[in-house]
Amino acid sequence: MGIKKIFSPSPAKMSVPGEILLSKKQTMPYLPFPQHSCNLPPSD
């Protein structure tokens, strides 16, 4: 039962950082996307 108890928090803790990684990945492409679009229109 000791191992089962360690397995419970393992996936639960992995879910927390996993969601943060998704949020960071979505924020990274969001910043460069609008910045490049704003730099493209004025350059044209």
C-alpha positions as a printed Julia matrix, in Angstrom:
44×3 Matrix{Float64}:
  0.0    0.0     0.0
  3.02   2.23    0.56
  3.92   2.12   -3.12
  0.3    2.75   -4.14
  0.21   5.86   -1.97
  3.35   7.2    -3.68
  1.84   6.5    -7.1
 -1.23   8.61   -6.3
  0.67  11.88   -5.7
  3.04  11.1    -8.58
  0.45  11.55  -11.37
 -1.33  14.32   -9.46
  1.88  16.35   -9.13
  2.75  15.7   -12.77
 -0.62  17.13  -13.8
  0.17  20.45  -12.11
  3.46  21.15  -13.96
  1.98  19.61  -17.11
 -0.73  22.27  -17.26
  1.86  25.0   -16.65
  3.9   23.72  -19.59
  0.84  23.95  -21.84
  0.13  27.49  -20.63
  3.75  28.53  -21.26
  3.74  26.93  -24.72
  0.54  28.79  -25.65
  1.87  32.09  -24.28
  5.21  31.76  -26.09
  3.7   31.44  -29.59
  1.1   34.08  -28.74
  3.73  36.76  -28.0
  5.91  36.28  -31.1
  2.84  35.87  -33.32
  1.28  39.31  -32.65
  4.72  40.95  -32.52
  5.67  39.61  -35.95
  2.28  40.6   -37.37
  2.63  44.15  -36.06
  6.16  44.42  -37.45
  5.06  43.11  -40.85
  2.31  45.65  -41.63
  4.49  48.73  -40.86
  7.4   47.24  -42.85
  5.12  46.76  -45.85
